[in-house]
Amino acid sequence: MNKSELIIKIAESADISKKAAGDALQAFMTTVSNTLKNGDKVTLIGFGTFSVSKRFARTGRNPQTGKKILIPARKVAKFKVGKKLAESVN
């Protein structure tokens, strides 16, 4: 499912217009993104938790040349699935 299909499903499920569903989805994504940028996490009980994790610097290898390269440290977004979502998939 892509973003357009998700917007259609939200609009149908909530009985709202596609524009309102698109605006709501965009607001959700922006809010989650801004919260993660601030170093906080977003927890939706039963669904899951969005958080930020630190990935330390490490040595890698260029697959084309085989030469060692330094991969710098960075922050990455993570999602941990909630219990209800995990159970609904099985």
Secondary structure, 3 states (H helix, E strand, C coil): CCHHHHHHHHHHHHCCCHHHHHHHHHHHHHHHHHHHHCCCCEEECCCEEEEEEEECCEEEECCCCCCEEEECCEEEEEEEECHHHHHHHC
